[in-house]
C-alpha cells in the first residue's frame, strides 16, 4: 500500500478499522488512515525490495564524462 500523507510504500501489517499499520522492509512501522492509502503500483512494490529500490531511486541521468574543462591559468 502507498500512504499519500507520507509518500511511503509498505506492506500492511495490521488493520484496525480505518487505521492501517504499514511496515517497510527496514522494519519501520507507521499508521495511516485507510482512505489516505491506495494499492501500490508495480514500481512502488518494486521499491520494497533492495534490488528494486536501487532501480526506482536511481532515476537521475548518469554523470557526464569528459565535460568541458575550465582553464584557470593566468
C-alpha positions as CSV (number, residue, x, y, z in Angstrom):
1,X,0.0,0.0,0.0
2,X,1.1,3.6,-0.6
3,X,0.4,6.2,2.1
4,X,-0.4,9.6,0.5
5,X,0.4,11.5,3.7
6,X,3.9,10.3,4.0
7,X,4.6,9.2,0.3
8,X,5.8,5.9,1.6
9,X,5.0,2.4,0.4
10,X,4.8,-0.5,2.7
11,X,3.1,-3.8,3.4
12,X,0.0,-3.9,5.6
13,X,0.9,-5.5,9.0
14,X,-2.4,-4.8,10.9
15,X,-5.8,-3.4,10.1
16,X,-7.7,-1.6,13.0
17,X,-11.0,-0.3,11.5
18,X,-10.0,2.6,9.3
19,X,-6.4,2.6,10.5
20,X,-3.6,0.6,8.8
21,X,-0.3,-0.3,10.3
22,X,2.3,-0.4,7.5
23,X,5.8,-1.7,7.5
24,X,8.9,-1.0,5.3
25,X,11.5,-3.7,4.6
26,X,13.7,-2.0,7.2
27,X,11.1,-2.7,9.9
28,X,9.9,0.9,10.1
29,X,6.3,0.9,11.2
30,X,3.8,3.7,10.8
31,X,0.0,4.1,10.9
32,X,-2.1,5.6,8.1
33,X,-5.8,6.1,7.5
34,X,-7.2,3.6,5.1
35,X,-8.8,6.3,2.9
36,X,-5.4,8.0,2.6
37,X,-3.8,4.9,1.0
38,X,-4.1,3.1,-2.3
39,X,-2.8,-0.2,-3.8
40,X,0.9,0.3,-4.7
41,X,1.8,0.4,-8.4
42,X,4.3,-2.2,-9.7
43,X,7.0,0.4,-9.5
44,X,6.1,1.2,-5.9
45,X,6.0,-2.5,-5.0
46,X,9.5,-2.9,-6.6
47,X,10.8,-0.3,-4.1
48,X,10.1,-2.7,-1.3
49,X,13.0,-4.9,-2.3
50,X,16.6,-3.8,-2.0
51,X,17.2,-4.6,-5.7
52,X,14.1,-2.7,-6.7
53,X,14.9,0.3,-4.5
54,X,18.1,0.9,-6.4
55,X,16.2,0.8,-9.7
56,X,13.5,3.1,-8.5
57,X,15.6,5.6,-6.6
58,X,18.3,5.9,-9.3
59,X,16.3,7.9,-11.7
60,X,18.9,10.6,-12.4
61,X,20.9,10.7,-15.5
62,X,24.4,9.2,-15.3
63,X,27.3,11.6,-14.7
64,X,28.7,13.2,-17.9
65,X,32.2,12.1,-18.8
66,X,34.7,14.4,-20.4
67,X,32.8,17.6,-19.8
68,X,34.2,20.9,-20.6
69,X,37.4,21.8,-18.9
70,X,38.0,25.3,-17.3
71,X,41.3,27.0,-18.0
72,X,42.5,28.5,-14.7
73,X,45.9,29.7,-16.0
74,X,46.5,33.5,-16.0
